[in-house]
Amino acid sequence: MSESAGACGMGGPDDLAQVPSLAEARPYHSHPRPLYATALLTDQRRRWEQGERIVVEEYLREQPALGAESETILDLLYHEILLREARGETPQLEEYLRRFPQFPEQLRLHFEVHAALL
């Protein structure tokens, strides 16, 4: 079940328009994103815009085969972080390390690169 929209902190659905599209940007990879991964990212954005704060774990429950797609999971995580920031939240590395302990290096790299870009 996704988190409620009321727990989002400051910011609202209009702020989501400021989140950069991930259709082309891939922070972890140099090869093209599979079409289904782009569809998942589009769905993720749409659901957040509608106030449904879907978390990556929910996609993993809905589509168990996704568990074998590390790159797609990382893309969804990155996008979730951007969506949360657009809502006024400050996602923390420690939270994502607890939620996804299988990706410690990738998550640390993401947060380091993201901080450098701000």
C-alpha positions in Angstrom: 0.0 0.0 0.0 1.3 3.5 -0.8 1.9 6.2 1.7 -0.9 8.7 2.1 -0.6 12.0 0.3 -1.0 13.8 3.7 2.4 12.6 4.9 4.2 14.4 2.1 5.4 17.5 3.9 5.5 20.8 2.0 4.9 21.1 -1.7 2.0 19.8 -3.7 1.1 18.2 -7.0 2.0 21.3 -9.0 5.6 21.0 -7.7 5.9 17.6 -9.5 6.0 19.4 -12.8 9.4 20.6 -11.8 10.8 17.1 -11.6 13.0 16.4 -14.6 11.9 13.7 -16.9 13.9 10.5 -16.7 12.9 9.4 -20.2 16.5 10.1 -21.3 18.6 10.6 -18.2 19.9 7.5 -16.6 22.2 8.3 -13.7 23.6 4.7 -13.4 23.7 3.4 -17.0 25.0 4.3 -20.4 22.7 2.1 -22.5 19.0 2.8 -23.4 16.3 2.1 -20.9 13.9 -0.7 -21.8 10.5 0.4 -22.9 8.7 -1.2 -19.9 11.1 0.7 -17.5 10.0 4.0 -19.2 6.4 3.0 -18.8 6.9 2.3 -15.1 8.5 5.7 -14.6 5.6 7.3 -16.4 3.2 5.5 -14.2 5.1 6.5 -11.1 5.0 10.2 -12.0 1.3 10.0 -13.0 0.4 8.3 -9.7 2.4 10.9 -7.7 0.7 13.7 -9.6 -2.7 12.2 -8.6 -1.7 12.2 -5.0 -0.9 8.5 -4.7 2.6 8.3 -3.3 3.5 4.9 -4.6 6.8 3.6 -3.3 9.2 1.3 -5.2 8.4 -1.6 -2.9 4.8 -1.5 -4.2 6.0 -1.9 -7.8 8.0 -4.9 -6.6 4.9 -6.4 -5.0 2.8 -5.7 -8.1 5.4 -7.1 -10.5 7.6 -9.7 -8.8 9.8 -10.2 -12.0 10.9 -6.6 -11.5 13.1 -7.9 -8.6 15.6 -9.2 -11.1 15.9 -5.8 -12.9 18.4 -3.9 -10.7 18.8 -1.1 -13.2 15.0 -0.5 -13.4 14.7 -0.6 -9.6 17.5 2.0 -9.3 15.8 4.2 -11.9 12.5 4.0 -9.9 14.4 4.8 -6.7 16.1 7.8 -8.3 12.7 9.0 -9.6 11.0 8.5 -6.3 13.7 10.7 -4.6 13.2 13.4 -7.2 9.4 13.2 -6.7 9.8 13.5 -2.9 12.1 16.5 -3.2 9.6 18.2 -5.5 7.1 17.8 -2.6 9.4 19.5 -0.2 10.8 16.4 1.4 14.5 15.7 2.0 15.1 12.0 1.3 17.9 10.6 3.3 20.5 8.0 2.3 20.0 6.0 5.5 16.3 5.5 4.7 17.1 4.1 1.3 19.9 1.9 2.6 17.3 0.4 5.1 14.7 -0.1 2.4 17.2 -1.4 -0.3 20.2 -2.9 1.4 21.2 -4.7 -1.8 22.2 -1.4 -3.4 24.6 0.3 -0.9 27.2 1.5 -3.4 24.7 2.6 -6.0 22.6 4.5 -3.5 25.6 6.2 -1.9 26.8 7.2 -5.4 23.4 8.6 -6.3 23.2 10.8 -3.2 26.8 12.0 -3.7 26.2 12.9 -7.4 22.8 14.4 -6.6 24.2 16.6 -3.9 27.0 17.8 -6.2 24.5 18.8 -8.8 22.5 21.0 -6.4 
